Amino acid sequence: MEIGTILISKWGYEQTNVDFYEVVKTTEKTVTIRQIASKEVESDTSMSGYVIPDKGNYIGEPIRRKILNAFGKTFVSINSYSSADVWTGNKERFTAYA
């Protein structure tokens, strides 16, 4: 992974949350990432639509994670319930729960 790479994490139960992260520092085995805001680019309903990352609009402090490889994918573990891999550049669908 290189500095500036955008990672995506999609997770949730009864809804789909979409979180984006930007790689701000790298070593051979780790990356430092910062969560970045997303912006809605299309709305299906009041509770669903599509988002893209708002690059440079950081949320929170940097976090360091080990780079993992499995099943032909490179990714990082965010926490116990989500991981993030390289964003493809497409708008991403989210859903919300009342």
Secondary structure, DSSP 8 states (H G I E B T S, - for coil): --TT-EEEEEE-SSSBEEEEEEEEEE-SSEEEEEEEEEEEEEEEETTEEEEEEEEEEEEEEEEEEE-EEETTEEEEEEETTEEEEE--SS-EEEE---
